[in-house]
Amino acid sequence: MNEASQISATPIVSVRDLHVTFTGAKRPVQAVNGVDLSVRQGESIALIGESGSGKSVTLRSLLRLHPERKTRIEGRIDIAGHDVLALGNRALADYRGRVASMIFQEPLLALDPVYTVGAQIVESIRRHESISAADARQRALELFERVRIPSPARRLDAYPHEMSGGMRQRAMIALALACKPQVLLADEPTTALDATVQIQILLLLRELQRELGLAIVFVTHDMGAAVEVADRIAVMYAGRIVEEGSTREVIRNPRHPYTLALMQARADGAMTKGARLASIPGAPPDLAQLPVGCAFAERCVYAADACLKTRPDAVELGDNHRARCLRTDATAGVLGTRAEALTKVAALTESS
């Protein structure tokens, strides 16, 4: 966690009652359903959940990257004083990259294959600033040095396919930082990388966040990655944030059954040989036809009759820790019975 970073008191990212509906299918799909999210300058938050839980949809909404003709976005998104949903096309183009920028999951697809990486960074800088090509290239070189790309001057003239996966991801980070944004959005930036390179990229993001005072919204499936990067964790399920709190509190004392199930399903060094990995029964609900009550109820071992009929509001658990659940009493202290199995995650929390 980033306890050493200087975190402001006022949120730079403020999302209120965000709804994202995809209208192109036979039935509208409610991909995000009432998300509230705040991130302060110098703070990082991780969005965690299964595929289809709404993490990436939420992240892309902050840059309005969804196709407008097939997407309905409702609610309010304020980032660094910009009402994002009200921006016109020209203002939106200025906002992207300069105020908020994104590190995409697969840089080989995000980078243009017919231009060198250096040319793409230079173009981005010159799009937002009145600067010569030579000065823009010098900044690109400095960015490559900052993200520790070896032989940076030579790599500026390389095409994306000529770089390794880890090097491409570092170049993607350099491109995201090129116009000095205040908010950095990272969509599973380590998914396609091997374990060693993943750790290097996570450490690099944490270092840059502390050095530059960035606000970071980080999407991941991996609890270990969240522990390494994030000050806070928001767990998403069926388009809603079902639990949110400090990384330390959510990891050590998860109170929503879904968060608890994710923790119990995590492979770690405490598992004995031949042990069966825990899994969450069932499947996520159909986002085109969400249930009346709690969306997780049919998969939840703690569910009561009321859970099938009532959509829970957030329950305040103290220390800015909250969960949308009617059975937070049942999950209190459950991980205490699996302390050895969670030693690895707890150790990560202590060291971050």
Backbone hydrogen bonds in HBPLUS format (Angstrom, degrees):
<---DONOR---> <-ACCEPTOR-->    atom                        ^
c    i                          cat <-CA-CA->   ^        H-A-AA   ^      H-
h    n   atom  resd res      DA  || num        DHA   H-A  angle D-A-AA Bond
n    s   type  num  typ     dist DA aas  dist angle  dist       angle   num
A0005-SER N   A0002-ASN O   3.22 MM   3  5.64 155.2  2.29 109.8 116.5     1
A0008-SER N   A0041-GLN O   2.92 MM  33  5.31 158.6  1.97 149.5 156.5     2
A0012-ILE N   A0039-VAL O   2.81 MM  27  6.03 145.7  1.92 142.2 149.6     3
A0080-ALA N   A0012-ILE O   2.83 MM  68  5.02 158.2  1.88 145.9 153.0     4
A0013-VAL N   A0039-VAL O   2.97 MM  26  4.95 163.3  2.00 152.6 154.0     5
A0039-VAL N   A0013-VAL O   2.92 MM  26  4.95 152.0  2.00 137.0 141.8     6
A0014-SER N   A0078-ASP O   2.83 MM  64  5.12 157.7  1.88 159.3 163.8     7
A0078-ASP N   A0014-SER O   2.89 MM  64  5.12 173.7  1.89 153.0 155.1     8
A0015-VAL N   A0037-LEU O   2.70 MM  22  4.86 166.2  1.72 159.5 161.8     9
A0037-LEU N   A0015-VAL O   2.90 MM  22  4.86 158.3  1.95 130.6 135.1    10
A0016-ARG N   A0076-ARG O   2.90 MM  60  5.20 164.3  1.93 151.9 155.9    11
A0076-ARG N   A0016-ARG O   3.04 MM  60  5.20 150.4  2.13 148.2 153.8    12
A0018-LEU N   A0035-VAL O   2.95 MM  17  4.85 176.2  1.95 134.4 133.6    13
A0034-GLY N   A0018-LEU O   2.78 MM  16  4.84 133.8  2.00 131.0 140.5    14
A0035-VAL N   A0018-LEU O   3.05 MM  17  4.85 156.0  2.11 129.8 129.8    15
A0019-HIS N   A0074-GLU O   2.86 MM  55  5.03 161.7  1.89 142.3 143.8    16
A0074-GLU N   A0019-HIS O   2.84 MM  55  5.03 163.9  1.87 149.9 155.0    17
A0020-VAL N   A0032-VAL O   2.98 MM  12  4.84 156.0  2.04 122.5 127.8    18
A0031-ALA N   A0020-VAL O   2.97 MM  11  5.68 119.0  2.35 150.9 168.1    19
A0032-VAL N   A0020-VAL O   3.23 MM  12  4.84 161.2  2.27 136.2 137.1    20
A0021-THR N   A0072-ARG O   2.91 MM  51  5.13 164.6  1.93 147.9 153.1    21
A0072-ARG N   A0021-THR O   2.81 MM  51  5.13 161.2  1.84 153.3 159.6    22
A0022-PHE N   A0029-VAL O   2.90 MM   7  5.10 155.8  1.96 147.8 149.7    23
A0029-VAL N   A0022-PHE O   2.95 MM   7  5.10 164.6  1.97 145.9 149.9    24
A0023-THR N   A0070-LYS O   2.88 MM  47  5.12 154.4  1.94 129.3 137.2    25
A0031-ALA N   A0029-VAL O   3.14 MM   2  5.76 122.8  2.49 106.6  91.1    26
A0030-GLN N   A0287-LEU O   3.08 MM 257  5.40 162.0  2.11 130.7 128.4    27
A0033-ASN N   A0239-GLY O   2.74 MM 206  5.04 178.6  1.74 131.9 132.2    28
A0043-GLU N   A0040-ARG O   2.96 MM   3  5.32 147.2  2.07 141.1 137.8    29
A0216-ILE N   A0043-GLU O   2.98 MM 173  6.45 156.1  2.04 144.0 151.6    30
A0231-ASP N   A0044-SER O   2.90 MM 187  5.36 151.0  1.99 126.9 134.9    31
A0232-ARG N   A0044-SER O   3.18 MM 188  6.61 153.6  2.25 149.5 157.1    32
A0045-ILE N   A0216-ILE O   2.89 MM 171  6.30 155.8  1.94 156.8 162.4    33
A0218-PHE N   A0045-ILE O   2.85 MM 173  6.10 169.0  1.86 159.4 163.0    34
A0046-ALA N   A0232-ARG O   2.95 MM 186  6.40 157.4  2.00 149.0 153.7    35
A0234-ALA N   A0046-ALA O   2.81 MM 188  6.08 165.3  1.83 172.1 170.6    36
A0047-LEU N   A0218-PHE O   2.76 MM 171  6.10 153.2  1.83 146.8 155.4    37
A0220-THR N   A0047-LEU O   3.10 MM 173  6.37 163.9  2.13 168.6 167.3    38
A0048-ILE N   A0234-ALA O   2.98 MM 186  6.29 159.2  2.02 150.2 155.7    39
A0236-MET N   A0048-ILE O   2.70 MM 188  5.95 169.9  1.71 172.6 176.0    40
A0053-SER N   A0050-GLU O   3.20 MM   3  5.65 140.9  2.36 140.0 136.3    41
A0239-GLY N   A0053-SER O   2.85 MM 186  5.29 145.6  1.96 126.1 131.8    42
A0058-THR N   A0054-GLY O   3.01 MM   4  5.99 155.3  2.07 140.4 146.6    43
A0059-LEU N   A0055-LYS O   3.01 MM   4  6.33 161.1  2.05 149.3 154.8    44
A0060-ARG N   A0056-SER O   2.87 MM   4  6.02 168.7  1.89 153.1 155.4    45
A0061-SER N   A0057-VAL O   3.06 MM   4  6.14 137.2  2.25 137.8 148.9    46
A0061-SER N   A0058-THR O   3.18 MM   3  5.16 127.7  2.47  93.8 107.7    47
A0062-LEU N   A0059-LEU O   3.10 MM   3  5.53 142.2  2.25 106.8 116.6    48
A0063-LEU N   A0060-ARG O   3.12 MM   3  5.43 151.9  2.21 105.0 113.2    49
A0065-LEU N   A0060-ARG O   3.09 MM   5  5.39 162.8  2.12 139.1 144.5    50
A0064-ARG N   A0061-SER O   3.10 MM   3  4.53 149.2  2.20  90.0  99.5    51
A0070-LYS N   A0067-PRO O   3.21 MM   3  5.77 145.0  2.34 112.7 121.5    52
A0071-THR N   A0068-GLU O   3.47 MM   3  5.16 169.9  2.48  99.2 102.0    53
A0084-VAL N   A0077-ILE O   2.90 MM   7  5.56 143.1  2.04 160.4 169.0    54
A0079-ILE N   A0082-HIS O   2.99 MM   3  5.16 155.3  2.06 140.2 145.1    55
A0082-HIS N   A0079-ILE O   2.92 MM   3  5.16 157.7  1.97 112.4 119.9    56
A0086-ALA N   A0083-ASP O   3.01 MM   3  5.55 151.1  2.09 115.8 124.8    57
A0087-LEU N   A0084-VAL O   3.33 MM   3  5.45 163.8  2.35 106.1 110.9    58
A0092-LEU N   A0088-GLY O   2.76 MM   4  5.85 152.4  1.84 155.7 164.6    59
A0093-ALA N   A0089-ASN O   3.01 MM   4  6.20 152.2  2.09 142.9 149.6    60
A0094-ASP N   A0090-ARG O   3.08 MM   4  6.41 150.5  2.17 145.6 153.5    61
A0095-TYR N   A0091-ALA O   2.91 MM   4  6.10 146.3  2.03 141.9 151.7    62
A0096-ARG N   A0092-LEU O   2.98 MM   4  6.20 159.4  2.02 152.9 156.6    63
A0099-VAL N   A0095-TYR O   2.94 MM   4  5.17 165.6  1.96 142.3 145.6    64
A0100-ALA N   A0095-TYR O   3.38 MM   5  6.63 162.0  2.42 156.0 159.2    65
A0097-GLY N   A0100-ALA O   2.70 MM   3  5.35 164.8  1.72 149.4 145.8    66
A0182-GLN N   A0099-VAL O   2.95 MM  83  5.42 146.2  2.07 126.6 134.1    67
A0183-VAL N   A0099-VAL O   3.08 MM  84  6.36 150.6  2.17 153.3 160.9    68
A0101-SER N   A0183-VAL O   3.09 MM  82  6.58 152.2  2.17 156.2 162.8    69
A0185-LEU N   A0101-SER O   2.80 MM  84  6.04 164.7  1.83 159.9 164.7    70
A0103-ILE N   A0185-LEU O   2.69 MM  82  6.14 154.4  1.76 160.8 169.9    71
A0187-ASP N   A0103-ILE O   2.94 MM  84  6.15 170.4  1.94 173.8 172.9    72
A0109-LEU N   A0106-GLU O   3.06 MM   3  5.68 144.4  2.19 116.0 124.6    73
A0110-ALA N   A0106-GLU O   3.15 MM   4  6.42 146.2  2.27 141.8 151.7    74
A0111-LEU N   A0107-PRO O   2.83 MM   4  5.72 157.4  1.88 151.3 153.1    75
A0120-GLN N   A0116-THR O   3.20 MM   4  6.52 150.4  2.29 146.4 153.9    76
A0117-VAL N   A0158-ALA O   2.93 MM  41  6.19 164.3  1.96 170.3 165.2    77
A0121-ILE N   A0117-VAL O   3.09 MM   4  6.44 151.6  2.17 150.0 157.6    78
A0118-GLY N   A0156-LEU O   2.83 MM  38  4.23 139.2  1.99 141.6 140.1    79
A0122-VAL N   A0118-GLY O   2.93 MM   4  6.15 165.2  1.95 154.6 158.8    80
A0123-GLU N   A0119-ALA O   2.94 MM   4  6.07 159.8  1.98 144.5 150.1    81
A0124-SER N   A0120-GLN O   3.10 MM   4  6.25 155.2  2.17 139.1 145.4    82
A0125-ILE N   A0121-ILE O   3.01 MM   4  6.30 162.1  2.05 154.5 158.6    83
A0126-ARG N   A0122-VAL O   2.97 MM   4  6.18 168.4  1.99 156.7 159.7    84
A0127-ARG N   A0123-GLU O   2.91 MM   4  6.00 134.1  2.12 140.8 153.0    85
A0128-HIS N   A0125-ILE O   3.18 MM   3  5.55 135.8  2.39 103.7 114.3    86
A0129-GLU N   A0125-ILE O   2.93 MM   4  6.01 136.9  2.12 147.7 161.1    87
A0136-ALA N   A0132-SER O   2.93 MM   4  6.15 156.9  1.98 149.2 156.3    88
A0137-ARG N   A0133-ALA O   2.90 MM   4  6.06 151.5  1.98 143.1 150.7    89
A0138-GLN N   A0134-ALA O   2.99 MM   4  6.23 148.2  2.09 140.7 149.6    90
A0139-ARG N   A0135-ASP O   2.99 MM   4  6.32 151.1  2.08 144.5 151.8    91
A0140-ALA N   A0136-ALA O   2.94 MM   4  6.22 153.4  2.01 143.8 151.6    92
A0141-LEU N   A0137-ARG O   2.88 MM   4  6.16 152.1  1.96 146.7 153.9    93
A0142-GLU N   A0138-GLN O   3.00 MM   4  6.29 155.2  2.06 144.3 150.8    94
A0143-LEU N   A0139-ARG O   2.86 MM   4  6.15 150.3  1.95 148.8 157.3    95
A0144-PHE N   A0140-ALA O   2.95 MM   4  6.25 155.0  2.01 147.4 153.9    96
A0145-GLU N   A0141-LEU O   2.99 MM   4  6.30 152.4  2.07 146.3 154.0    97
A0146-ARG N   A0142-GLU O   2.88 MM   4  6.12 149.5  1.97 141.9 150.8    98
A0147-VAL N   A0143-LEU O   2.97 MM   4  6.26 151.9  2.05 152.0 158.1    99
A0149-ILE N   A0144-PHE O   2.99 MM   5  5.43 173.2  1.99 156.5 157.8   100
A0148-ARG N   A0145-GLU O   3.10 MM   3  4.92 155.6  2.16  99.5 105.5   101
A0154-ARG N   A0151-SER O   3.12 MM   3  5.60 123.5  2.45 111.4 124.4   102
A0155-ARG N   A0151-SER O   3.03 MM   4  6.23 157.5  2.08 154.5 161.7   103
A0156-LEU N   A0152-PRO O   3.04 MM   4  6.18 136.0  2.24 146.6 155.4   104
A0157-ASP N   A0154-ARG O   3.21 MM   3  5.80 146.9  2.32 111.0 118.5   105
A0158-ALA N   A0155-ARG O   3.04 MM   3  4.95 163.6  2.07 108.6 110.1   106
A0162-GLU N   A0159-TYR O   2.86 MM   3  5.40 154.4  1.93 120.8 129.4   107
A0163-MET N   A0160-PRO O   3.17 MM   3  5.63 166.6  2.19 116.4 119.0   108
A0168-ARG N   A0164-SER O   2.84 MM   4  6.06 157.9  1.89 154.4 160.7   109
A0169-GLN N   A0165-GLY O   3.02 MM   4  6.26 153.2  2.10 144.7 151.9   110
A0170-ARG N   A0166-GLY O   3.06 MM   4  6.35 149.6  2.15 141.4 149.4   111
A0171-ALA N   A0167-MET O   2.88 MM   4  6.20 152.2  1.96 146.6 154.7   112
A0172-MET N   A0168-ARG O   2.80 MM   4  6.09 145.5  1.92 144.8 155.1   113
A0173-ILE N   A0169-GLN O   2.97 MM   4  6.26 148.0  2.08 142.2 150.3   114
A0174-ALA N   A0170-ARG O   2.93 MM   4  6.25 155.6  1.99 145.7 152.5   115
A0175-LEU N   A0171-ALA O   2.90 MM   4  6.18 154.1  1.97 146.0 152.8   116
A0176-ALA N   A0172-MET O   2.95 MM   4  6.18 153.0  2.02 143.1 150.5   117
A0177-LEU N   A0173-ILE O   2.99 MM   4  6.25 140.0  2.16 145.3 155.8   118
A0178-ALA N   A0175-LEU O   3.24 MM   3  5.06 154.5  2.31  98.4 106.0   119
A0180-LYS N   A0177-LEU O   3.03 MM   3  5.28 161.0  2.06 122.4 121.5   120
A0215-ALA N   A0182-GLN O   3.16 MM  33  6.45 164.6  2.19 151.8 156.6   121
A0184-LEU N   A0215-ALA O   2.79 MM  31  6.14 165.3  1.81 165.3 170.5   122
A0217-VAL N   A0184-LEU O   3.02 MM  33  6.50 154.8  2.08 154.9 162.2   123
A0186-ALA N   A0217-VAL O   2.87 MM  31  6.22 168.9  1.88 162.5 164.4   124
A0219-VAL N   A0186-ALA O   2.81 MM  33  6.12 171.3  1.81 175.3 178.3   125
A0188-GLU N   A0219-VAL O   2.91 MM  31  5.17 136.9  2.09 127.7 136.6   126
A0191-THR N   A0188-GLU O   3.42 MM   3  5.69 176.8  2.42 116.7 117.5   127
A0193-LEU N   A0190-THR O   3.25 MM   3  5.45 165.3  2.27 113.7 117.4   128
A0198-GLN N   A0194-ASP O   2.87 MM   4  6.06 156.9  1.92 159.0 166.8   129
A0199-ILE N   A0195-ALA O   3.14 MM   4  6.39 160.8  2.18 149.1 152.1   130
A0200-GLN N   A0196-THR O   3.19 MM   4  6.51 156.5  2.25 143.2 149.6   131
A0201-ILE N   A0197-VAL O   2.92 MM   4  6.19 159.6  1.96 156.2 160.7   132
A0202-LEU N   A0198-GLN O   2.92 MM   4  6.17 161.7  1.96 155.1 160.4   133
A0203-LEU N   A0199-ILE O   2.93 MM   4  6.10 163.6  1.96 152.5 156.8   134
A0204-LEU N   A0200-GLN O   2.95 MM   4  6.11 150.3  2.04 141.5 150.3   135
A0205-LEU N   A0201-ILE O   2.91 MM   4  6.18 158.6  1.96 150.7 155.7   136
A0206-ARG N   A0202-LEU O   3.01 MM   4  6.25 160.7  2.05 148.9 154.0   137
A0207-GLU N   A0203-LEU O   2.94 MM   4  6.12 156.9  1.99 145.6 152.1   138
A0208-LEU N   A0204-LEU O   2.90 MM   4  6.11 165.3  1.92 155.2 158.8   139
A0209-GLN N   A0205-LEU O   2.88 MM   4  5.99 154.9  1.94 146.4 153.8   140
A0210-ARG N   A0206-ARG O   3.07 MM   4  6.28 157.6  2.12 145.9 151.0   141
A0211-GLU N   A0207-GLU O   2.89 MM   4  6.06 159.1  1.94 148.9 155.5   142
A0212-LEU N   A0208-LEU O   2.85 MM   4  5.80 164.7  1.87 150.9 154.4   143
A0213-GLY N   A0209-GLN O   2.91 MM   4  5.40 126.6  2.21 132.7 142.8   144
A0226-ALA N   A0222-ASP O   3.10 MM   4  6.45 156.4  2.16 148.9 155.6   145
A0227-VAL N   A0223-MET O   2.92 MM   4  6.20 156.2  1.98 152.4 158.5   146
A0228-GLU N   A0224-GLY O   3.12 MM   4  6.33 148.5  2.23 140.3 148.5   147
A0229-VAL N   A0225-ALA O   3.14 MM   4  6.34 144.6  2.27 147.4 155.6   148
A0230-ALA N   A0226-ALA O   2.80 MM   4  5.33 160.3  1.84 148.3 155.2   149
A0247-THR N   A0231-ASP O   2.97 MM  16  5.65 164.2  1.99 133.3 131.0   150
A0233-ILE N   A0245-GLY O   2.93 MM  12  5.78 163.8  1.96 172.9 178.3   151
A0245-GLY N   A0233-ILE O   3.12 MM  12  5.78 152.0  2.20 154.7 163.3   152
A0235-VAL N   A0243-GLU O   2.77 MM   8  5.19 163.9  1.79 157.1 162.5   153
A0242-VAL N   A0235-VAL O   2.76 MM   7  5.77 148.0  1.86 158.5 169.5   154
A0237-TYR N   A0240-ARG O   2.84 MM   3  5.46 156.0  1.90 156.1 163.5   155
A0240-ARG N   A0237-TYR O   3.10 MM   3  5.46 158.1  2.15 113.6 120.3   156
A0324-ARG N   A0242-VAL O   2.75 MM  82  4.90 159.5  1.79 136.2 141.7   157
A0244-GLU N   A0322-ARG O   2.95 MM  78  5.52 159.1  1.99 157.0 159.6   158
A0322-ARG N   A0244-GLU O   2.89 MM  78  5.52 162.3  1.92 161.4 167.4   159
A0250-VAL N   A0246-SER O   2.93 MM   4  6.15 171.9  1.94 165.9 167.6   160
A0251-ILE N   A0247-THR O   2.99 MM   4  5.99 164.5  2.01 152.3 156.8   161
A0252-ARG N   A0248-ARG O   3.04 MM   4  6.03 159.3  2.08 142.7 148.9   162
A0253-ASN N   A0249-GLU O   2.75 MM   4  5.48 147.2  1.85 142.9 151.9   163
A0259-THR N   A0256-HIS O   3.04 MM   3  5.37 116.1  2.46 108.3 122.8   164
A0260-LEU N   A0256-HIS O   3.03 MM   4  6.32 165.2  2.05 159.5 164.2   165
A0261-ALA N   A0257-PRO O   2.87 MM   4  6.00 151.6  1.95 140.1 147.8   166
A0262-LEU N   A0258-TYR O   2.94 MM   4  6.23 153.9  2.00 148.5 155.2   167
A0263-MET N   A0259-THR O   2.99 MM   4  6.28 155.8  2.05 149.4 155.9   168
A0264-GLN N   A0260-LEU O   2.91 MM   4  6.19 156.7  1.97 149.7 156.3   169
A0265-ALA N   A0261-ALA O   2.96 MM   4  6.06 136.1  2.15 141.5 152.7   170
A0266-ARG N   A0263-MET O   3.26 MM   3  5.37 160.4  2.30 103.5 109.3   171
A0271-MET N   A0268-ASP O   3.26 MM   3  6.09 173.4  2.26 125.2 127.0   172
A0275-ALA N   A0272-THR O   3.03 MM   3  5.50 160.6  2.07 134.8 135.7   173
A0289-GLN N   A0286-ASP O   2.95 MM   3  5.39 160.1  1.99 113.1 119.7   174
A0294-CYS N   A0307-CYS O   2.85 MM  13  5.55 161.7  1.88 167.5 173.7   175
A0297-ALA N   A0294-CYS O   3.18 MM   3  5.28 160.1  2.23 107.4 113.5   176
A0299-ARG N   A0296-PHE O   2.98 MM   3  5.60 154.0  2.04 122.1 130.1   177
A0300-CYS N   A0297-ALA O   3.16 MM   3  5.01 157.1  2.21 102.6 109.7   178
A0303-ALA N   A0300-CYS O   3.45 MM   3  5.38 167.9  2.47 101.7 105.0   179
A0307-CYS N   A0304-ALA O   2.95 MM   3  5.37 136.7  2.15 108.6 120.4   180
A0308-LEU N   A0305-ASP O   3.11 MM   3  5.59 142.8  2.26 110.3 119.5   181
A0309-LYS N   A0306-ALA O   3.11 MM   3  5.23 149.1  2.21 102.4 111.8   182
A0310-THR N   A0306-ALA O   2.91 MM   4  5.86 141.4  2.06 157.6 166.1   183
A0315-VAL N   A0323-ALA O   2.72 MM   8  5.30 161.6  1.75 136.4 141.6   184
A0323-ALA N   A0315-VAL O   3.10 MM   8  5.30 149.7  2.20 135.5 143.5   185
A0317-LEU N   A0321-HIS O   2.70 MM   4  5.27 163.7  1.73 165.7 164.9   186
A0321-HIS N   A0318-GLY O   3.08 MM   3  5.49 143.4  2.22 110.0 119.8   187
A0330-ALA N   A0327-ARG O   2.94 MM   3  5.40 135.5  2.15 109.5 120.7   188
A0334-VAL N   A0331-THR O   3.24 MM   3  5.47 172.1  2.24 126.4 125.6   189
A0336-GLY N   A0333-GLY O   3.05 MM   3  5.44 151.9  2.13 110.0 118.8   190
A0337-THR N   A0334-VAL O   3.15 MM   3  6.05 166.9  2.17 125.2 127.4   191
A0338-ARG N   A0335-LEU O   2.91 MM   3  5.13 156.7  1.96 108.6 116.4   192
A0342-LEU N   A0339-ALA O   3.14 MM   3  5.30 144.7  2.27 100.9 111.2   193
A0343-THR N   A0340-GLU O   3.26 MM   3  5.24 169.4  2.27 108.4 109.8   194
A0346-ALA N   A0342-LEU O   3.01 MM   4  6.21 168.6  2.02 160.4 163.9   195
A0347-ALA N   A0343-THR O   2.89 MM   4  6.04 153.1  1.96 147.4 154.7   196
A0348-LEU N   A0344-LYS O   3.09 MM   4  6.36 150.9  2.17 142.9 150.4   197
A0349-THR N   A0345-VAL O   2.99 MM   4  6.33 153.0  2.07 148.4 155.8   198
A0350-GLU N   A0346-ALA O   3.02 MM   4  6.35 155.9  2.08 149.1 154.7   199
A0351-SER N   A0347-ALA O   3.06 MM   4  6.25 151.9  2.14 146.8 154.0   200
A0352-SER N   A0348-LEU O   3.11 MM   4  6.15 126.6  2.41 143.7 155.5   201
